Amino acid sequence: MRDLVLISQTGYDKLNEELKELEEKREVVSKRVGVAREQGDLKENGAYIYGRQELGFIDGRLGELRAKINNSKIVDCTTVQCDKAVFGTVVTLLDQNTQEKVVYQLLGPNDADYDTGSISVHSPVGDAIYGLSVGDKTSVTIPRGEFHFEVLDIAKPEIA
């Protein structure tokens, strides 16, 4: 039995969107390779060689996306319980060193995106936060050093 990876509906939709775009791109590149093949002498045909390489990259990414989609379990993040920090919750932390608030949404590795404020439950900070309640304090070692924090709030996200 394979282990399913939790993913938000938004993350699942993004993976499917990328999959669809790449399938369409593959069709276009495949036709371009076919035209280049008809030009003869494939050893010195740059369009053919480059097209085959591009198809290889596209096929690799398509396989990766299909595997992620097939091994995912969608979680509606708007329905999660907020008594503890779990997958899908939005957690507000107080950095004990700087007294600054930071907000993270806990997601899976396939849809976490630090730039948008979401981190993987498998990341060092995500792992340290997971299961904590409001008022809990802990620390974790990250590349920048030791991160000491307190959980200030746990909420549901606005988007699934």
Beta strands, then each sheet from edge to edge (+ up, - down):
strand 1: 5-8
strand 2: 72-75
strand 3: 90-95
strand 4: 101-107
strand 5: 118-120
strand 6: 137-142
strand 7: 145-155
sheet 1: 1+ 2+
sheet 2: 5+ 4+ 3- 7+ 6-
end
